[in-house]
Amino acid sequence: MTALSDAGGHVLVVNAGSSSVKLAVLDPVSGRRALTGLAERVGTQDASVRIDRDGERSTSTPDDVSHAGVIEALLALMTGDERSSITAVGHRVVHGGPTYSSSVVVDDVVRADLEALTPLAPLHLPGNLAGIDATTAALPDLPQVAVFDTAFHRTMPAYAAQYAVPRSWRDDLDVRRYGFHGTSHRYVSGAAAELLGRPPGELGLVTLHLGNGCSAAAVRGGRSVDTTMGFTPLEGLVMGSRSGDIDPGVIPYVAERLGVDAAEVVRRLNTESGLLGVSGTSNDMRTLLEAAAAGDEDAALAVELFCYRAAKHVAALSVALGRLDAVVFTGGIGENSAPVRAAVLARLSVLGVHLDAEANHANGATTGGRISTPGGPVALVVPTDEELLIARDTADLA
Ligand code: ADP
């Protein structure tokens, strides 16, 4: 137990994006949420904020629609007791660059480092930094901790972390495979070891985070040794609106044919591709499964392509492990969609993993648990909780 939890303190977890801020006030030991909050359309005149606690919602429309303004407005919706229960602030930060391999207390040096990393994540880091600045201004006496999406993957060996490109691109431009979703992969790999009743140091796992964004990681002995996302979150699996792996030769070809620049093609690979691009209708797995069941062939193809690519990457990552003990499903799709898990696992019988159809329908987001038959590697559902891991790291460092 941490000093913080002994004192009964709560951690404020902040996930500040470019146009939204999500927050939670929670106990870092039990994970119990005292409240959750959301600011939407940040930076626009329609910005609104809300706090949810015990089934009751309070809302307001701030005059100051900046990150600082909406965070002030969210804090103003909390009671005095709720505010004073907060003893530290943990921030989800998308990128820690080549150096940050674990969570860190934000001081002036860290703040400057993050600013310098902005070219590596220009869409996300400015929002993260605005969140850090806003909570530092509003709660100046509390420690602020940065928890990086990339940090868990800093243990990847060079042969997995590098692209086969000119060496100067790595040395001078920091072009390398960083990986993302590290907080989720780290959380579920630890929880999977607990479920299996085995020490993490003994296990070889492939963790599959399937949400709007999707990635898989090879976790050997509790450390990430490879992952599917790379320099940006575009690489790897098929996602809601991202293509995943693609031949870079497509980019200049499409740019020329459509009369747009390369950056615009990459934007479309991020926002108009994936499940949305293949189906032509939706980036939402639940919608596509319903459409496929009703006979929509494009929706069915999108789902099949998604599941095939996921299985292909699990098989590829298993070579990084030496031994495959378990495949772990998490994220909105991984936790909730029995049909997607069944389709991925059907293709993994080649690795000796066999679906237990009954358990697959019984074990989902609320329960988690084993969904494979005995013998061979295990398949598990493990609900992720990135906020809890951020709160725990924050409590440990504060
Ligand atoms: P994010 O990556 O934005 O956090 P989530 O992890 O919540 O997103 O995942 C969102 C995805 O989960 C959507 O594609 C949604 O359709 C899917 N999903 C949620 N519930 C179900 C369900 N019962 N069946 C199939 N897909 C589901």
Residues whose N, C-alpha, C, O or C-beta is under 5 A from the ligand:
A	BS01	ADP	L210 G211 N212 G213 N283 D284 M285 R286 T287 G331 G332 I333 N336 S337
